[in-house]
């Protein structure tokens, strides 16, 4: 294996010292000219199979402990702070529909959300304000953050499971599945009752 060139070593040093995931532009500002993307690709390959990896989360890069080694670094057992059902539903709606306003979240959930629900998600660093919708009243919109991708181990929001994945994993509410079957049956009945043209 050939030793890494200067740009690859510089990119490695910048990522190693960074406290937060970095974009290619930020890395380039530190290392100057050179093919940062190629350096990241080489480093990703070089660290594959090791105790640490270089991973991409959205448009940001960082070092991360290999998933199979994470248990060795846990010394104190932290009691996880569990999200309420409203918090989980709200986070899912934001992740799948972002940017989304409070009114849109409430319309999808069918109930009002308390201000505290969004506060908890913002305190966790998973949700952030994302501007204002250009409609009367200019409501605030919300979107997920890079920390959301990091926490859930996603490269981008495209990695979120689809409806078929959720159904296969048994994560859909049985009531929702029953309504889906009723809707499918009603559509079949409507089609059967129509006369051919």
Protein Blocks (a to p, Z undefined) as FASTA:
>chain_A
ZZddfklmmmmmmmmmpmbdcdfklmmmmnopajfklmmmmmmmmmgoiabdcddehjac
cddddfklmmmmmmbdcddddddfklmmmmmmmmmmcccdfklmmmmnopacdfklmmmm
mmnopaccebjadbehiaadddddfklmmmnopablklpccfklmmmnopacfklmmmmm
mmmmmmmmmmmmpccZZ
